[in-house]
Amino acid sequence: MVGHRMRPLAVFDVDGVVADVRHRLRHVARRPKNWAAFFAAAGRDRPLAPGVDLVHEYAHDHDLVWLTGRPEHLRMVTERWFAEHGLPEGRLLMRPETDRRPARDYKSDRLRRLASTATIAVVVDDDPAVVTRLKRDGFPVRLADWVPYERSLREAQERLGRT
């Protein structure tokens, strides 16, 4: 758009950053994993105050992008959850249903595409493997460490490519 100055992007993950998923990890903690129940409970996540506060802080002078490993079929649930908890609007990038790459690969790929058209000021994610990869790729990244990172979530994100 002519005459429109783009603001830098602040990119936030959802689960473990602004949404507390711990209540639904039991569905994927053992075999067989109940992915339907895990995803069905997403609308009942409680907000994580440190992440919510950080999003509001960045929203003042950044354009927000939500980059989540949540599958595309959770778009309406996720958007409703954002609205219910007063989170600012932003572009919502969700994992395609057939994409089972590790979270670090999926997110790195999406960020490279974003960086080709805008300046990324910060990426906030709770997954240590994602943070390590993004730092290696040269992105300004911050680890969301306000909730202990659960083994079952790591397996879902990194090994199974499900969230």
Buried (B, 14 or more C-beta within 10 A) or exposed (E): EEEEEEBBBBBBBBBBBBBBBBEBBEBBBEEEBBBEEBBBBBBEBEBBEBBBEBBEEBBEEBBBBBBBBBBBEBEEBBBEBBEEBEBBEBEBBBBEEEBEBBBBBBBBEBBEEBBEEBEBBBBBBBBBBBBEBBEEBEBBBBBBEBBEBBEBBBBBBBEBBBB
